[in-house]
Amino acid sequence: MARPAARPAKPSRPARGPDPLGTATRRAALRLLDAVLRRGEPLESALALATRALPGGPDRGLAHAIAAETLRRLPDLDALIDSATRQRLPDDAKARFVLRVALVQALALGTPPHAAIATVLPLVDGGPKRLVHGVFGTLMRGGATLSEVPSLLPAVAERWRAYWGEEAVAAAARAIAAPPPLDLTLRDPGTTADWVERLGGTSLAPGHVRLPAGAGAVSELPGYAEGAWWVQDLAASIPARLLATGAAPGARALDLCAAPGGKTLQLAAAGYAVTAVDVSESRAARLRDNRDRIGLAYDIALADVLDWSPGAPAQAVLVDAPCSATGIFRRHPDVLHRAGDATIAEMAELQTRILDRAADWVAPGGTLVYATCSLEPAEGEAQLTRFLAARGDFALAPPTQAELPQGVAPTSEGWVRTLPGTVEAVGGCDGFFVARLTRL
């Protein structure tokens, strides 16, 4: 029986050469974007795993910068990509992700176009390389640019326009365009003028120093090693400011959901005997690190506030509740891609449970401060309105102008709301809701 003829051998595929220098960093940036946009993870939480293969800090920093800038400018990047393709690429297509990374480097981060495309093409090896190369080349030859002020995600713009108006939406777009300034809170507010001069900054409140973005590595700034200050956005300092006024030395204070600990440090510096409560071991570690560096004393309870009990009422209770965190979008643009209606509703329900439980820990005549770093009324104004309707033993204690930073004023209702555009002329601040109440 005749043997079947042997099939001709397939020509061997030529070995692919080494990836261009810098490709590993772009691969890490792609992993970060995938973690945020497809899996809904916070950018900072995904950083360690996504960059584990990179050799050093500068490479990790660049991967983070590429991902963060992509998230800041995603609607505009996608509009460019869609303008150069016959059929719209799916939102989760690898080619779209890779094009975003290439374009943001070339158009926003100053990377030469040839380097921007060369370092991302290996990321689609075995995929639509010609498509990626062609779309990128078409856009570069056509003089593609990104506007100085990015477009907000349409769903976010629509939501905030309904709540806060067109000017707040425009201010938010301006705010996300560039990294914000660096705010420091001083351990001793009485030294504000000295530290402003020493650091070359400005001040908007006692105990506050503002430095421009890019002021340098935080750990190398004067005063860091001796614990003279800690990093804290100006708006984030307001909740504890409303408790620091008239604090009785040694009075008991509870700081719930406390990490990373800026507000805990403010309360301790004001003279309170503070117990800081947080459910996360890693976040509680930051509370310990800050305590060691700053040199202020406070107790730390690693616990869920929905299960924990303080044992006795406190004169001051601060609830900086877990929230959608949409107010911190300037530093963390990923929050706008992760916090939709379902997340906001889920966080509001959790805040209700925490606030109702914490209210019972306030001693008669004591003070409760409720705050969220959110621009969503469901996590601020609506939450407080519900609480006051249910708890006749609490009343609003509106702040005075003297208790607040320059450019921040109490609302006519008696609480504090910072928005995109608040103190914009001097660098802006995060979006916060803060209310102070007294237990009757």
Phi, psi and omega in degrees: 000131184290139177283140178296145181296139179292140177289142178295141180293140177290141178296137181291143179284132181299140181296135179281135180289176180295149178295148176302149178303130180102351181296321181300323178294319179291327176296321177294319177299321178296320177297320179297316179296321178297320180297319182283309191276332181256330183249354175072026181272149172296143182301314183294324181292328182277349191297313186299313182291318184292332184252015186298333182274355183277147189282335186202177183301314180302320179293319178295320178297321179291319178300317178297317181297318179297314181295314182296318180291326175298316181293325177297326190243021188301313180301321181287322176297316180294324178297321176297313180301315182294331180288345185244012179236140179291316177245137183294129176289140176303151182303326183260015180291139179302321181298321179295314180301315182293319177297322176302314182295318180294314184291320182294328176293312185289325189257344183233332186252002174079015177284133177304137184307320182296325178285324180298318181279322183297325184277352178252339181302322177298342180286345175244030178302128184083002181240205187281062181299317182297323178296312181299313181297319182293316180295315179299313181298319179300316181291320179293316179294331180277003178073035181301143177221163171250140180293153180299323178257117182291161172275136173287156172304134185305318181295322179292314180300318180296317182294312182289329177297319180293324182278312196241349177098168186295322183295323178295322177295316178296320179294323178296320178296320177293323184292327184278352186291334186212154178301141182282170177292171180258119179258137178239141172252129184273143175297322180241102180301336180293348180259016186304309183300321180297317183286329174300315180291318184293321183269349181071035182250200175230171180221139177246002181190157173303135180080012182236137172227132178247128176246152180292157174303141181079023182291349180124174178298129184303317184291349180257359180284148176303138178095344182293308186298324181272003175071035182281343184200170173218157180283130180196123179302147182306315180295324180293341179278346186294315183306313180287332175301325182285349174257338183289332181296119177071023180296130177279127181307128178085356177297148186275135178228142175246128175248105186266144185054054201277330186297149008280352169117004180301316181289324175301315179297320178300315181295318179295319179295332179282352176109000179287151165270105194256139165246119179260127184243131175209145185274341186265128179296317181293322178289324176296330176297324177293325175300318180292318180298316179295320179298318181293319183287318185281329178083026174254148185263135169197157178271151179236128176245118176273099187196159172273124184296342178282347176246335186281156175221139183282346181089324180209152180297159180239154179286336180220132177230124179249120177247094172265088198284150171304140185206183178292340177065025180293343179287345182256027185295338181297316179271336186230075183297343180296336183298328182290337179272345184254335189260093174259192184301320182295317179296316180299316179295319179296316179294321179298322179294320177295319179299320178302315182293317181292314182297317180296323180287316183294330182301327181287349180266001179271126179292150174307132184084354180278180188238137175241128173244126177248132183213151170216147175268057185232148173258018181255121180303331179299336181256011181218267185303313181293323179296315181292319179300317177299316183296314182294327177292330182270337186239091178291351180270009176235145176223147177298141174238087187301141177286155172271161179298328182294338180277349188250156177296159175302134178088356177246126183234150174293151177283169178295336179282340178107013175239187180240132175226114173262139186232166167304126185109340176295130184043035182299324184298338180243023174116350177076184177201172179289161175278123182221151166242132182220130176225138177248134181229152175248137175275125186281000000 
